[in-house]
Amino acid sequence: MQARRALLVLAATTILAAPAMAQERPGERTGKFADPQPDIGNPRRIVISLSEDEPKRINAVLSNIVNIQKYYDAAQVKLAVIAYGPGIAAVLKDSPVAQRIAGLQDLEVEFIACGATLDTLKKTPADLLPEVKVVPNGLPEIVERSLTGWTHLRP
């Protein structure tokens, strides 16, 4: 019942927003944000799942992160990527996207590895890219962040 209601609200919002969105130019945002407005003291907090080892999907997730950063000013968003399951490959030292991840880390994107996945793969924190943090379990980390106001995206 709640899911149906949420879909109806989403559909109505999309229909109502269509005229406003049509006036935007590509690459330009309206500057309108939901309340409370994001700012340096209250940035949008977004946690992103990375659970696939397919290079195109990993690169798509990283591109989505770049797009989010372009939309919000740097002080208006805090991003954390939780790598778990097959997605852990993206944050290992031999990752084909190591340079992209380092660049995002320079922009203060937090990368976090699932300790349970590392244990399963017989890997240690020493096998990870620099500055990748480890939590005991990736999925509960997402749950806990969601319960404390983080928005969970699974692009």
Rosetta blueprint (number, residue, H / E / L):
1 M L
2 Q H
3 A H
4 R H
5 R H
6 A H
7 L H
8 L H
9 V H
10 L H
11 A H
12 A H
13 T H
14 T H
15 I H
16 L H
17 A H
18 A H
19 P H
20 A H
21 M H
22 A H
23 Q L
24 E L
25 R L
26 P L
27 G L
28 E L
29 R L
30 T L
31 G L
32 K L
33 F L
34 A L
35 D L
36 P L
37 Q L
38 P L
39 D E
40 I L
41 G L
42 N E
43 P L
44 R E
45 R E
46 I E
47 V E
48 I E
49 S E
50 L E
51 S L
52 E L
53 D L
54 E L
55 P H
56 K H
57 R H
58 I H
59 N H
60 A H
61 V H
62 L H
63 S H
64 N H
65 I H
66 V H
67 N H
68 I H
69 Q H
70 K H
71 Y H
72 Y L
73 D L
74 A H
75 A H
76 Q H
77 V E
78 K E
79 L E
80 A E
81 V E
82 I E
83 A E
84 Y L
85 G H
86 P H
87 G H
88 I H
89 A H
90 A H
91 V H
92 L E
93 K L
94 D L
95 S L
96 P L
97 V L
98 A H
99 Q H
100 R H
101 I H
102 A H
103 G H
104 L H
105 Q H
106 D H
107 L L
108 E L
109 V L
110 E E
111 F E
112 I E
113 A E
114 C E
115 G H
116 A H
117 T H
118 L H
119 D H
120 T H
121 L L
122 K L
123 K L
124 T L
125 P H
126 A H
127 D H
128 L E
129 L L
130 P L
131 E L
132 V L
133 K E
134 V E
135 V E
136 P L
137 N L
138 G H
139 L H
140 P H
141 E H
142 I H
143 V H
144 E H
145 R H
146 S H
147 L H
148 T L
149 G L
150 W L
151 T E
152 H E
153 L E
154 R L
155 P L
